């Protein structure tokens, strides 16, 4: 268990705390819960960069880390996106088209990973720069909602972040599908069987 993996596990453990605090805020409007949710979200987001830096700097890359790191990102983002898709008098909603794009892309990638794992055995996932940009933009959208920056200049920026997040998410999803098709095509099981 490397230091980088311990930091990633701490990020995963912060997610239920974040979810509970957001739910309490959405129900009661008590600002303490919103501030605690912001704190949990910020610590998880900062630790995302820290564990990556530690893994690279101290050569602590591992197979477990390669699974846990994106899983921690996905759990935090998906839980936040689902929470902010519900109406609340205290927080703005995330646009449903963005929710659909993000969840649809992640489901498509997950199904593709399962198909490749069953067919090929070993799944090789090449992280894409556009996928990382999509993750950053999604986090910006969630942070924007939590900070309650509404109206005026903030409204225009929020539209930019949401449209950018949707575009990067959609295009990165297509790139991951293309990678998956390439892996399946290069495997012998995808070739037609010749009858003797």
HELIX and SHEET records of a PDB file:
HELIX    1   1 UNK A    3  UNK A   28  1                                  26    
HELIX    2   2 UNK A   31  UNK A   57  1                                  27    
HELIX    3   3 UNK A   63  UNK A   83  1                                  21    
HELIX    4   4 UNK A   96  UNK A  119  1                                  24    
HELIX    5   5 UNK A  129  UNK A  147  1                                  19    
HELIX    6   6 UNK A  153  UNK A  185  1                                  33    
HELIX    7   7 UNK A  188  UNK A  190  5                                   3    
END                                                                             
